[in-house]
C-alpha cells in the first residue's frame, strides 16, 4: 500500500537538498529557492509539473513503477534510496541484478557535465540509457528503441540501416566484436540471463550471427579510435574513452577528437547544426 505522507515527505526532502548544478541544470541569477523547484524536478523526471506536485501534496493516483523509476533517476537517487522510494509508493523494489537501468548518482554527475561532448551511458548489453545532445547529433537517438532492439548488438544483426553510420571496411570487425561481447556477457550471467535470450533470438533471426557465433570468439574489445560515416558532415575519427561502473555494469562512453583535426571541426559543426543521422 502506498504511504502518501512518507512519499511526499521523502520527495520534498530530496528536492530540497539538490542544487541545479548537481543535476546538470543552470543556476540562473536571483535564485532564492532552497534546492530545486518542482518544475525543475518534473523536467528531470519527464512528467508534468502538476503530476509531480500532487505527489508532494499527498494527492493523485498511485504512481506506476515506471513513473517511480523515472523519479528515482531524475532525483539522482542512490540504489538504496531508489528501493526505498519504490516501497513508499507501494511497489516491490526491483531485484538488484546486472539488468538494472538505474544509473548511479556518481556516473550521472559526470555525465551531466558533458553537455558539450558526445557521450552516452550504456548497459553491458549495449543498451543506451542516456545521451548528451551532441551524442544524439553524432549517432542518432539510441534511447528510443524498445525490447531486444535496445541492444546495439541485436540491431547490428537485424537492422541493416544501423551499419550505414560506419565505414563498410569496419563492418566485419563490429560483427565479430558484438558476437564476442554477447558471448562474454552470457558466460558471466548464465543460461537464464537476458544475454542468453538475445543469443537465442539472434540465432533464430540472423544467418550471419549463426556463422560468427559458432567461432566462439571472446575478448574482442572496441578500438579506441572509432570511425563514423555521418550523413551530414562525412567521415569522423574520434577517440572513445570508457568509464565503467562495476556495481551497475554500466559504462560511460565519451567521444573526443584531436583539437585542430578535421574531425574536431566537424564535431564543432555538429554542435551548432545538431544534425541527426538518417538512421535515427
C-alpha atoms as one frame of an Amber mdcrd trajectory, in Angstrom:
protein
   0.000   0.000   0.000   1.217   3.467  -0.855   2.496   5.618   2.013   1.358
   9.001   0.707   2.664  11.038   3.619   6.021   9.264   3.632   6.342   9.526
  -0.153   5.570  13.238  -0.122   7.996  13.910   2.718  10.764  11.927   1.036
  10.304  13.731  -2.293  10.300  17.160  -0.641  13.397  16.275   1.329  15.346
  15.062  -1.699  14.285  18.060  -3.770  15.357  20.401  -1.004  18.953  19.165
  -0.811  19.651  19.099  -4.548  21.147  22.118  -6.289  20.738  22.850 -10.023
  24.416  22.190 -10.700  24.047  18.757  -9.037  21.723  17.626 -11.817  23.142
  19.493 -14.802  20.775  22.480 -14.716  21.835  26.155 -14.878  21.525  28.015
 -11.584  20.477  31.325 -13.086  20.505  34.691 -11.363  18.470  35.863  -8.382
  17.712  32.311  -7.346  16.168  32.175  -3.884  14.620  28.718  -3.908  16.196
  26.248  -1.492  17.015  23.191  -3.545  15.248  22.506  -6.827  11.909  23.895
  -7.933   9.055  21.479  -8.554   9.024  22.326 -12.252  12.740  21.506 -12.446
  12.209  18.099 -10.877   9.280  17.439 -13.205  11.510  18.257 -16.174  14.203
  15.889 -14.938  11.637  13.140 -14.377   9.902  13.593 -17.754   6.475  14.322
 -16.286   4.158  17.296 -15.855   4.682  19.728 -13.015   1.069  19.189 -11.943
   1.557  15.422 -11.641   4.743  15.758  -9.596   3.256  18.495  -7.398   0.304
  16.284  -6.500   2.691  13.601  -5.242   4.371  16.093  -2.915   0.913  17.167
  -1.691  -0.207  13.578  -0.954  -2.737  13.616  -3.782  -3.370  11.888  -7.099
  -3.357   8.211  -8.107  -0.717   5.711  -7.084   2.279   6.256  -9.405   3.257
   3.321 -11.587   6.574   1.525 -11.261   7.708   3.241 -14.461   6.928   6.662
 -13.001   8.728   5.852  -9.769  11.785   4.670 -11.691  11.757   7.943 -13.641
  11.530   9.978 -10.437  14.373   7.986  -8.848  16.589   8.699 -11.841  15.580
  12.346 -12.095  16.372  12.969  -8.427  19.735  11.188  -8.773  18.876   8.721
  -6.020  21.300   6.122  -4.772  20.266   2.481  -5.163  19.155   2.291  -1.512
  17.108   5.472  -1.917  15.723   4.109  -5.191  14.482   0.960  -3.426  13.053
   2.995  -0.531  11.100   5.170  -2.973   9.547   2.077  -4.565   8.392   0.804
  -1.179   6.905   4.178  -0.213   4.938   4.168  -3.471   3.517   0.733  -2.663
   5.663  -1.276  -5.047   8.211  -4.015  -4.522  11.715  -2.783  -5.234  13.169
  -4.352  -8.405  15.680  -7.136  -7.893  19.261  -5.957  -7.834  20.981  -7.517
 -10.801  23.014  -6.690 -13.862  19.860  -5.818 -15.806  19.151  -2.668 -13.821
  18.715   0.516 -15.839  19.106   2.767 -12.801  22.232   4.862 -13.348  24.290
   5.610 -10.240  24.348   9.237  -8.998  28.134   9.412  -9.362  28.051   8.455
 -13.023  25.156  10.856 -13.628  27.107  13.729 -12.076  29.947  13.111 -14.519
  27.529  12.698 -17.426  25.706  15.941 -16.602  28.958  17.869 -17.033  29.488
  16.614 -20.585  26.797  18.691 -22.279  29.201  19.913 -24.966  30.704  16.461
 -25.640  29.323  13.375 -27.423  28.701  10.862 -24.639  26.335   8.053 -23.683
  25.691   5.653 -20.820  25.179   2.032 -21.880  24.481  -1.308 -20.227  26.635
  -4.389 -20.646  24.309  -5.446 -23.482  24.837  -2.193 -25.354  21.517  -0.577
 -24.396  21.827   3.203 -24.378  20.302   4.736 -21.235  21.392   8.361 -21.583
  22.881  10.527 -24.354  24.148  14.070 -24.435  22.688  16.341 -27.151  25.922
  16.124 -29.140  25.872  12.361 -28.715  22.444  12.309 -30.367  23.739  14.567
 -33.142  26.610  12.148 -33.764  24.877   8.756 -33.706  21.153   9.466 -33.504
  18.713   8.947 -30.642  19.550   5.467 -29.364  17.291   5.663 -26.305  14.108
   5.402 -28.378  14.287   1.652 -29.003  12.259  -0.923 -27.089  12.521  -4.662
 -26.450  15.552  -6.553 -27.793  16.229  -3.678 -30.224  17.506  -1.629 -27.299
  20.770  -3.556 -27.713  23.091  -2.229 -30.420  24.382  -5.763 -30.882  20.889
  -7.024 -31.635  20.232  -4.165 -34.054  23.549  -4.788 -35.791  22.398  -8.217
 -36.947  18.720  -7.460 -37.542  18.571  -3.905 -38.946  20.810  -3.247 -41.977
  20.395   0.546 -41.670  22.428   0.518 -38.439  25.584  -0.130 -40.457  25.140
   2.999 -42.581  26.802   5.018 -39.822  30.051   3.039 -40.066  32.535   2.693
 -42.956  31.996  -0.558 -44.862  35.541  -1.755 -44.182  34.810  -1.691 -40.418
  31.690  -3.858 -40.593  33.437  -7.233 -40.296  35.192  -6.123 -37.098  31.937
  -4.938 -35.497  30.249  -8.207 -36.414  32.922 -10.161 -34.564  33.033  -7.674
 -31.673  29.296  -7.710 -30.960  29.124 -11.510 -31.088  32.182 -11.758 -28.850
  30.771  -9.240 -26.376  27.457 -11.057 -26.136  29.218 -14.372 -25.565  31.247
 -12.833 -22.767  28.155 -11.465 -21.003  26.350 -14.790 -21.425  29.270 -16.652
 -19.846  29.203 -14.212 -16.943  25.424 -14.129 -16.394  24.431 -17.695 -17.226
  21.923 -19.580 -19.392  18.851 -17.890 -17.876  20.118 -14.364 -18.469  18.953
 -11.655 -20.848  22.184 -12.228 -22.778  21.168 -15.836 -23.357  17.757 -14.698
 -24.570  19.344 -12.278 -27.042  21.625 -15.024 -28.328  18.606 -17.297 -28.891
  16.751 -14.560 -30.781  19.727 -13.758 -32.982  20.420 -17.417 -33.691  16.872
 -17.749 -34.982  16.891 -14.498 -36.995  20.362 -13.984 -38.457  22.452 -16.335
 -40.597  25.429 -14.006 -40.211  25.141 -14.217 -36.424  24.932 -18.011 -36.515
  28.142 -18.204 -38.542  30.172 -15.883 -36.324  28.655 -17.295 -33.101  29.965
 -20.760 -33.939  33.522 -19.406 -33.902  33.300 -18.925 -30.105  35.411 -15.754
 -30.204  35.754 -13.880 -26.918  37.653 -10.838 -25.693  37.330  -8.722 -28.844
  37.236  -5.202 -27.419  36.316  -1.910 -29.128  39.060   0.064 -30.801  39.997
   3.263 -29.022  39.552   5.180 -32.281  36.087   4.847 -33.795  35.048   5.976
 -37.258  31.610   7.279 -38.136  30.294   7.936 -41.632  27.945  10.766 -40.728
  25.327  11.690 -43.356  25.790  15.422 -42.814  29.476  16.027 -42.100  31.033
  12.883 -43.573  33.762  10.738 -42.047  34.788  11.421 -38.447  37.515   9.751
 -36.382  37.050  10.059 -32.623  38.680   8.565 -29.560  36.334   6.646 -27.267
  37.174   6.747 -23.560  35.208   4.397 -21.310  34.390   4.769 -17.614  32.957
   1.570 -16.127  30.631   1.285 -13.124  31.158  -2.315 -11.947  28.291  -2.254
  -9.441  25.672  -1.405 -12.064  27.513  -2.914 -15.047  27.109   0.383 -16.890
  29.685   2.204 -18.985  30.060   5.888 -19.796  31.371   6.352 -23.340  32.924
   9.721 -24.162  33.901  10.610 -27.725  36.552  13.233 -28.403  38.534  14.365
 -31.440  42.080  15.738 -31.570  41.908  19.557 -31.343  42.640  21.151 -34.687
  41.874  17.999 -36.655  39.252  17.786 -39.385  37.109  15.562 -37.161  37.324
  18.139 -34.361  35.997  20.812 -36.702  33.191  18.508 -37.793  32.151  17.903
 -34.173  32.064  21.663 -33.653  29.797  21.924 -36.691  27.518  19.214 -35.330
  27.230  21.085 -32.034  25.794  24.012 -33.997  23.552  22.309 -36.561  22.561
  19.360 -34.352  22.364  17.094 -37.360  20.963  13.680 -36.598  21.971  10.657
 -38.686  19.303   9.339 -41.001  19.273   6.091 -39.035  17.606   7.973 -36.197
